[in-house]
Structure formats: C-alpha cells, structure tokens
Amino acid sequence: MSTLICGSIAFDSIMVFRGRFKDHILPDQVHILNVAFLVPQLRREYGGTAGNIAYSLKLLGGDALPMATVGADAAAYLQRFDQLGIRRTHLREVADSYTAQAFITTDLDDNQITAFHPGAMSMSQLNEVPGDGSVRLGIVAPDGREGMIAHATQFAEHGIPFIFDPGQGLPMFDAAELDRFLGQATYAVLNDYEAQLVVDKTGTAIEALAHRVSALIVTRGAQGSDIFVGGRVLHIPVARTRRVVDPTGCGDAYRAGLLYGLANGLDWETTGRLAAAMGALKIEHSGAQNHAPPRDEIAERFSESFGFRPW
C-alpha cells in the first residue's frame, strides 16, 4: 500500500551546547533576552518531516511516497532518495528558493532551540494529493500552512484515510481550523504539549477530541504514549534503548511506525509498540536519518522490549 507523506524536506544544521539552557536563561529577564551559546559541534543532516518519515517507513519495508516542495539547492537530497529507493514522484522544485533549513541547538538535557527558514516549503500548496487510486493512506505532517489545509481537504475529498500531525505547525491554526482538520482526518497524533494546546484552543477535553477521529495518539516522551481508540485508552510503554544520543527526528520515526501498522492492518497494541520501537532505534543515533537497522533487527529489538515479534 502506497503511503503519501505530506510534509517538509529540509536540511538540518544540528549543534550541541555542552551546558544547560536553564542555567543561562533567567525567567524574570526574558523580556530582554540576549544570549549566545558556544556550540563546538556542528553537523549538517538530511531532515524535514516528509523526508524523515519516508526514511523510517522505507526501513520498515513500507512504500513511502514523500510529497514536498524543495529549492534549487536540493540536488544532494534528491540523489539520496534515489539511492534509498524512495520514489520522488511527488517532489516539486520551486525555482529561486532555498530548500527549508532548520538550525537546531540541543543542550545536555536534550532540550532544543530551533530556528527554521521555510523556503520552498511555503509553496507546498502547489502539490496536490492524487485521487487516482495510487495512494491508499496518508499523513499531513508539519508543512506550509496553505499546503496543510489543502492536502487535508484533498485527502478527505478523495476518501483516503490520513493522519493529522500538526506538530510544530500547530500555532499557525486557530480553533475553527483545528476543528476542521479533526473533522477531516481519520487519525490524529500529538505530543502531550500539543494535545494540551489543542484542548486550550478549542475548549474541548481530550476525551471529546478523541471521538472526532478513529484514533487519537498522544505521545508522552519517556512516559510512553496513549492511544484513544474505541472508547478506550491504550497505554503504550517505551521501548528499550541501548544509549540516548539525539532526540532529533524521534517523533517522525514514531509516526513511520504508526503508518506501517495502519498500512498493514496491525492491531493498535502492536502498531503503537512498533512506533515506540522506531523512536527508540532513532534516539540511539545522531540526526534524523542515520539509523539504518535491517528489518529483521527492527523485529528483534521490538521483541526484546515487548516479548513478541511484530511480523
């Protein structure tokens, strides 16, 4: 089953601050904030929500179709997709623009400060969700505002089930727009902070929001995740990690696990655990696309955490 992944393609410049932000940011002085962090480590990685999710879904054996807009500087990224065997049928180059760029600084507590230049991502509405039957499942991940609105509408009009994943794009939408997204989507996924923000914006309790979709997934970091489905709440524990290196892209790896489970008819208990396993495998590596376990290793690591194999 082909899965259309609507989101961003971006280059990530990742820096590590060998201290803690909280020791340098004074809460009572934030109105005159002027800080600089020395970051001796710097690396450039492939990133963006569509790229990251497609990468991890490909590791699982899924048919990942990223849909995004890129700039004239994207040649290396496009070549990477070719090498990975990820089709780029739905990638569009926007002339006279840069590919989206993220500048991420992480401290010793894994807190992050990010600056993001959207570049070509701002034109994501130029792409359209195909209605010819070539796509059977999708996700609307953080992307350009107009693109997210358009793609959710197109998925709904074509009758294609999809996940609504607003992520860092959530502040762009008001209560009415969030309500419309939830009415169109089949599933929704939020982290615990985003879930509270949606509750505050809409004035609707999380349990009531969960009734708007077939399943609502709320991730809670080291506390695992909760899946609201069928009037129940399934608690999904975290998977075991051998080391914690870098949280960048863990949420996207988690979402790849969700998409694989949905595309292959896995039950929610297994789907949630597969998502957790993918997040754990990712956090053991720097960058969002440098974990490369064979599919059999993914199943073995899943078994180590949860006592059974997903396939």
N, C-alpha and C positions, 0 to 999 in steps of 0.2 A: 504494500500500500504506500503510495507516494504521499509524503507529508510536506506541505508548503509552510516554510518558516519565514514569516514576515517580520522583519526586524532590521537592525543596522549591521553594516560592515564597517569596521573601524580598526585603526592601528592604535595600540595601547603603548604609551610610554610609562613604564612602571618604575617607581622609585621607592627605596626603603629608607625610612628615617629611623636611625638607631636610638630612639628615645620614645617618649610617650607624649602625644599631643596635649593631654590633660595637664602636663607639667609646664606647658608653655602658653596655654590659652587661659586667661583669667576670666571667669564668668562675669564678673562685675565690670569688665573693661571691654567687652565685645563690641561696644559701640565705637571704639577707637582701635579696633583690631589692626595690628601691623606686625606680622610675624614672618620669619623666614626659617626654613628647615634645611639643614645641610643633608644632602642625600648622596652619599658616595657611590651607591649602587644605582645603576640605570640600565634598563634594557628595553628594547622595542619588541612588542609581541603582536601577533595577529589577534584581533578581538572583534567586538560588536556582537549583539545578541544573536543575529541570524547566523553569523559565522561560527560562534561558539556552540550554539545548539546543534547546528548541522554537523559540526565536527564530532561531537559526542554521540549523536544519533547514528552517524556513519560507523563509529566504533562498535556500536551495538548490532550493526547489520541492517539498520533501517535505511529506507530510501529517502534521503534528505534532499529537499529542494529549497535552498535559500532564495528569498526574494528581497532584493535591496537595491538601493542606488549607490553608486560609487563614483569617485572622482577620477580625473585623468592620471592620478598617481597610483592606481590600484593594480598595475600590471603584476607585481610580485604576488599579491593576494590571489588574483585570478589564476596565475600559474600554479599556486599551491592547491587550489580547488581541483585543477586538472590532475595534479599528481596524486591527490587523495581519492580521485574518482567521484567527486561531488559535482553533479551537473550544475552548470551556471546559466541555464536557460532563462531564468527569471532575474538575472542581474543586469542592471541598466547603467551605462556610464553617462554621467552628466558633465558635459564639457565645461571648461573654465571654472572648475570647482575642485576642492580637495576631498578626498575620502574623509569621513568622520575621524576625528582624533581625540583620544582620551589621555589625559595626563593624571596618573594615579599615584598618590603617595600613601604608603602604608606604614603604620608605626608598630612598635613591639607588641602591642595589644591587638593587632590585626584591625585596628580602626583605619578608615580610609578617608582621604580628602581627594576629591576628583574635580578636575576642570575638563570640560567637554566642548569641543568645537564640532557642530553638527555637519557642516559642509554639505556634501551631496545628499546626506540623509534628509535634509529639509525638503527635498523634492521626491520623497518616497511615494507620494500620491500618483506619480507618473506610471507606476506599476499597477497592474490590475490582477486580481485573483481570477484564474481561468475557470470558466464554467462549462468546460467541455468534457468533464468526467475524468480528467487526468489526475486530479487531486482528490483524495478521499478524507483527508484530515489536515488541520492547520493550527497555527498559533499566531496570534497578534502580540508580538513582543515589543518592548520599547523601540520606538522609531520616530520619524517625524510626525507631528501632531495630525496633520491632514491625512497622512498616509494611514495612520492607525484607525482613524474614523472611517476612511473609505474602505479599507480592507475588511474591517469588521462587518460593515454593511454588505460588502460583496460576498463574504463567506455566508452570511445569513440568507442573502437573496438566492444563492446557488444551492442552499441546503447542505452545505459542507460543515460538519461539526468542527468546532475550533476552541482552543484555549484562549481566554483573555488574560494577558500577563502585562499589566501596566508598568510594573517596576518603577524605575527612576522617572518614567514619564508621567506618573500619577498626578503630580501637581499641575500639569497642563490642563486637567479636565475638571469641570465643575460637577455639582451633584447630578444635574439633569443628564449630562453626558455620561457619567459613570453608570447611571441608571439605565441608559440606553445600551451601553456596552453589555451590561449584565443581562439585559433582555435579549440581546442577540446571541451571546456566547452560549456554548454548551457546557463549558467548564471555565473556572477561573482559578488563578494561582496568585497568592500574595505572600509576602513575608509578614511577620507579626506587626511590624511598624506600619506597613502599608495597609494591613487589614484594619488597624485602629484608625488610620487616616480616612479610609473609606467609610467606616462607621461614623466618624465625626462629620464628614462632609455630607453624607446622605441622611444622617439622623436615624439610621436603621441598624438594629442589632445584628451581629454577625450571624446568628442562627436564622434570622429572617433573610439576610442576604444569600445565605446558602440555599434557600428554597427557590431563588431566582434561576439557578443553574443546576445541571445534573450532578455536579460535584464541585465543591469549593475546597481548595487545598491551601492551608496556611502553614508556612514553614517557620520554625522557631529556633534556628541555629542549632546549638549544642543540645537543645531540648527536643530535637526531632521535629516532626510535623504532624498536623492534624488534617484528616480528610473528612469533610462534612458531606455525607452521601446517604441517600435513602432514609433520612431522619435519624441517622446515627453519626457518631464521631469516632473515626478510627484513628488511634494514635500510632504513628509510625516512628519507631526508635531510630536513632542514628546508627550508621554502620561503623564498624571499627576502622580506625586509621592507624597506620604504622608510623606516621610522622605528620606534623602540621607545618606546611611550608608557606602556602599562599592561598588566601580565600578568593582571589580574583577569578571569576567565572564559575564558581561552585554552583550558584543558582541556575546558571544556564545548563550545566551538566545535569543537575537535578531535573530540569524541565525536559531534557532529552530522554531521561528515563521514563518520565510520565508519558511522553509521546510514543515511545516504543511500546509501553504497556498497553496504551489505548489502541494503537495500530494493530497489535497482535492479540487482542482480546484477553489479556491477563486480568485477573481479579484485582480489586483495589488494594488488598493487602500486599500482593506481590508487586504491583505497579509502584506503590509508594516505597516499598523497600528497595526496588531496583533504582528508583530515583535517588534514594539516600545513598546507595552504594556508589552510584556515579559521582555524587557530590564528594564522597569520601576519597575516591580514587583521584579526583581532580585536586583536592586540597593538598595532596602529597607532592605536588609539582608546582613549579613557578609558572606563571602565565596561565591563560585560559585554554590553550590548545597544545600543551606539551605532554599531557598524559596519553599514553598510547598502549594500553593493555590489550592483548588479544581477546577475542570474545570469550574463549574458554577461561581465561584468567578472570574476566569480569564475573562469570558464573561461579568460579571458585571463591573469589573474595566475597561474593554475595552469600555463599553457603557458610563461610567462616563466621559471618555476622549473624545469620538468621536461621541456620540449621537445615536449610533445604536449597535446592538449585532452582533458578527461575526458568530453566529450559533443559 
